[in-house]
């Protein structure tokens, strides 16, 4: 069995302007809660990992999806109210795709727009060598 993909989501991202009514829940936490509902049946394939800050506050909400041996996708500008279903579907596609290479044409428009960066999988030998220095 392969390791599950990890979806890192910034829990501190704010709701976009105009401000939402005062609430103890941040936009990022709202997105995490929505994703938990959408991804509940896929817990063996995708793990949601809240992060305290992803340092892209001006482009909130932020998330990153990675798995060993797969591409890493970094997203920003995700709507805390509307992004969960499309992001969950992309996570499922990613989990099934060899190397995490989800064909561009299969991605929803919101995922295409929110994709900020796509990084290659780290090479295990290169990472070990860099740490040893």
N, C-alpha and C positions, 0 to 999 in steps of 0.2 A: 504494500500500500504506500502511496506517495504521501509526502507531508502536505498538510493543508496549506492553502494560500492564506496570507495574513493581510487583512484590510486595516491599515492604520488610519484612524480618523481623529482629527483635532477636536477634543472635547470643549475647548475654550473659545472656538470661533463664535463670533457674534452673529445675530440675525442681521441681514442687510438693512440698509436705510429704506424707508423711514423706520425708526425704532419700533419694535413690537411693544405691546403693553408690558409693564414691569412683570417679569417672571423670573423665578429662580433658575429656570432651565435656559441654557445657552443655545444658540443655533446649532452648534456642533453636537451638543448632547441630544438635542431633538433629532438630528440626523442619525446619530448612533441608535437611538431608541427605535426610529423608523426602520433602520437597516436590520436591527435584531429581529423585528417582526418579519421582514421580507426574507431574511436568510435563515430563519429558524429550521426549515427542513434540510438545509445544507451545512449544518454545523460540522460535519466530518470533513467537508471540503474547504470551508472558508471560516476563518476565525476573525472576529472583530476585536481589534486592539485599540482602545482609547489612548490618546496621546495628550499630554498636558499642553503642548504648544508645538506647532510645526513652522513657526516663524514666517508666516506669510499672511499676516493679519489683514493686510490691505487687499487680499484676494480670497477671503474666506467665502465658504467653508472649504477646508482642505482635507485631502485624503491621499493615501498611497497604497498600492496593491503590489505585493511581492510574494514570491515563493522560490525555494531553492531550484536553481537551474532554469529559471524563467525570467523574462523581461520584468522590469519594475515600472509601473505606471504611476505618475504623480499627477493628481488632479487638484485644481483650484477653481473657485467660483461656483462651487456646487450649491444649489439651493437647499437650505435645510428643510424646507417644506415640501419640495417636489422631486429631489434627486434620488431618493432611496430606491424606488422600483427600477429605474434605469441602471443605477450603480450595482444593485443586486444582480440584475440580469448580466451585466458585464462581468461581474465576479464569477458567475456560473460559467460563462463562455471562457473566461480566462482559466478556470480550474480544469476545464476539459481540453483546452488547446495545447498542443505540443509547444513547449517553450514559452507559453503565455501569449503566443502570436495570434490574437483575435483579428480576423480580417477586418479591415477598415469599413468595408461595406456592411458588415454585420453590427457595427456599433451604432447605438442610438445617437441622434443629433446632439442631445445634451452631453453625452460622454465625449463625443468628438470635440465639442466646444470647451469642455472642462479639462481635457488632456493638456497638461502643461509640459510634461517631459516624459520620455520613454527611455529608460536606461537599460543597457545590456546586463545580463546576469553576471555577477562577479565570478572571475575565474578562481577556483579554490586555491590553486598553486600561487597565483599572484597575490592573493590576500594573505596567505601564510607567509610568503616572502616579505611582504611589506611589514607585517607584524614583527618578524624576526629582526628587522633592522634596528 
